[in-house]
Amino acid sequence: MRDGNHAPAGRLAGQVEVELRELRHPLHIHRPLTERCRTTAPQPIELSALAAMLHSFYTGVENIFKRVAVEIDGAPPTGESWHRGLLDAIGRPHRADLRPSPTGPTSAC
């Protein structure tokens, strides 16, 4: 997309779809646990499973953001605070036709 070529847009869409499938999988397999935890306090082992699910989900979202940064911005942020830089970059529209902000306004963390 950086060079005006539409091939990266298709590649990015495919990569994002793969990541979205990966995000759905742990949510699906842990659904009975998340449903049970709505009414019953989780046991320590269940808390560990929920923490692993949350970590997996966060990592998947982060992977999507990194793929967008590579395809549209040329590279993800680097350095000690690259996580924050990635969220800031994704939160800012690049160009409305390329990447509107998917996260809305970002909070100052």
Beta strands, then each sheet from edge to edge (+ up, - down):
end
